[in-house]
Amino acid sequence: MPRNIAIHYNFNDVADRFVDKSSPEVWLLCALSFIAFVITLFLQPFLSRQFKSEEGSAIMESLPGLFTLL
């Protein structure tokens, strides 16, 4: 793994902010991503009950993937 890691990209997909790999910002980004994933897992049963009667149940199957992309 390189010593410096890009943590921010501009609208042209060019990295414009780099930090050391041992920086707390890297750990914070990893922790926030993990917390968002766990919240998504806990919300999935609730949301599947809400949308169960609707035709768009395919949306519910791809919900964790959609939140991961966000």
C-alpha positions in Angstrom: 0.0 0.0 0.0 1.4 3.4 -0.9 2.5 5.8 1.9 0.0 8.5 0.8 -3.6 7.8 0.0 -6.0 10.0 -2.0 -9.1 10.8 0.1 -10.8 13.4 -2.0 -11.5 13.6 -5.7 -12.7 16.7 -7.7 -15.4 16.6 -10.4 -12.9 15.6 -13.0 -12.0 12.4 -11.1 -8.6 13.8 -10.2 -7.3 13.3 -6.7 -6.8 16.6 -5.0 -6.2 15.6 -1.3 -3.7 13.1 0.0 -3.0 12.0 3.5 -0.6 9.6 5.1 -2.0 6.0 5.4 -1.7 6.1 9.2 -3.8 9.3 9.4 -6.9 9.3 11.6 -8.9 10.5 8.5 -8.3 7.1 6.8 -9.6 5.2 9.8 -12.6 7.6 10.1 -13.6 7.0 6.5 -13.4 3.2 7.0 -15.4 3.4 10.2 -18.1 5.6 8.6 -18.4 3.2 5.7 -18.7 0.2 8.0 -21.4 2.0 10.1 -23.4 2.9 7.0 -23.2 -0.8 5.9 -24.5 -2.0 9.3 -27.3 0.5 9.3 -28.3 -0.7 5.8 -28.4 -4.3 7.1 -30.7 -3.3 9.9 -33.0 -1.2 7.7 -33.4 -3.8 5.1 -36.1 -6.0 7.0 -38.0 -2.8 7.8 -38.0 -1.5 4.3 -38.9 -4.9 2.8 -42.0 -4.9 4.9 -42.9 -1.4 3.8 -42.5 -2.3 0.1 -43.6 -5.9 0.2 -47.0 -5.2 -1.3 -45.6 -3.3 -4.2 -44.4 -4.7 -7.5 -40.9 -3.3 -7.1 -39.5 -6.0 -4.9 -36.4 -6.2 -7.1 -35.4 -2.9 -5.7 -35.3 -4.4 -2.2 -32.9 -7.2 -3.4 -30.4 -4.6 -4.6 -30.8 -2.2 -1.6 -27.4 -3.1 0.1 -25.6 -2.7 -3.2 -27.2 0.7 -3.8 -26.3 1.9 -0.4 -22.7 0.7 -0.8 -22.5 2.8 -4.0 -23.7 5.8 -2.2 
